[in-house]
Amino acid sequence: MKFICTDFWTSINKKQIDNLRTNHQGVYVLQDNAFRFLTRLSANRQYLEMAPKYVAFTCGLIRGALSNLGINSMVTAEVQTMPACKFHIQVQRT
């Protein structure tokens, strides 16, 4: 997961992830306080409702990168205040 937060995130967003948390049971939360795809949108409520469309692509990128590393996962995103974004990664146990 450190690879995703540092090298991978830097190659996509030109900065490292701001915060990584885990519950030590296969759930990770990556927080980006200035998510690149949301920084140019207004904090208006109308754009907050559209925010999930802007983060869906990045969810797929994270899931694909983990899959290529042999890690099955489910990735979702949460946007409460713009431009901050949290990505929830649940590693699937097999």
ZAMARGU-4260 file (C-alpha; in steps of 0.2 Angstrom, whole numbers, plus 5000, padded with zeros to 4 digits):
<rodrens>
0) 5000/5000/5000 | 5015/5011/5003 | 5019/5010/4984 | 5002/5016/4980 | 5003/5031/4992
5) 5020/5036/4986 | 5027/5031/4969 | 5010/5027/4960 | 5001/5042/4967 | 5015/5054/4963
10) 5016/5048/4945 | 4997/5051/4943 | 4994/5067/4954 | 5012/5074/4955 | 5011/5073/4974
15) 5011/5059/4988 | 4995/5055/4997 | 4992/5066/5012 | 4986/5052/5024 | 4985/5033/5025
20) 4975/5024/5038 | 4971/5006/5041 | 4961/4995/5053 | 4974/4981/5051 | 4960/4969/5044
25) 4962/4973/5025 | 4954/4990/5025 | 4964/5006/5020 | 4959/5024/5019 | 4969/5035/5008
30) 4966/5054/5010 | 4971/5067/4997 | 4967/5085/5004 | 4969/5093/4987 | 4964/5080/4974
35) 4970/5085/4957 | 4954/5082/4948 | 4943/5091/4960 | 4954/5107/4964 | 4947/5117/4949
40) 4929/5113/4953 | 4920/5125/4964 | 4914/5120/4982 | 4897/5123/4976 | 4884/5110/4981
45) 4880/5106/4963 | 4898/5101/4960 | 4899/5091/4976 | 4885/5080/4969 | 4895/5078/4953
50) 4912/5074/4962 | 4909/5055/4962 | 4910/5055/4943 | 4927/5064/4944 | 4935/5051/4956
55) 4928/5035/4948 | 4942/5034/4936 | 4955/5035/4950 | 4946/5021/4959 | 4948/5010/4944
60) 4967/5015/4942 | 4970/5010/4960 | 4961/4994/4958 | 4970/4990/4942 | 4987/4993/4950
65) 4983/4982/4965 | 4976/4969/4953 | 4993/4969/4943 | 5002/4967/4960 | 4991/4951/4963
70) 4980/4960/4976 | 4961/4958/4973 | 4952/4974/4981 | 4936/4984/4981 | 4940/5003/4979
75) 4927/5016/4983 | 4929/5035/4985 | 4921/5048/4997 | 4920/5067/4994 | 4913/5076/5009
80) 4921/5093/5006 | 4930/5098/4990 | 4944/5097/4985 | 4948/5083/4998 | 4944/5065/4994
85) 4945/5049/5003 | 4948/5032/4994 | 4943/5017/5004 | 4952/5001/4999 | 4946/4984/5005
90) 4957/4970/5001 | 4948/4954/4997 | 4954/4939/5006 | 4954/4923/4996
</rodrens>
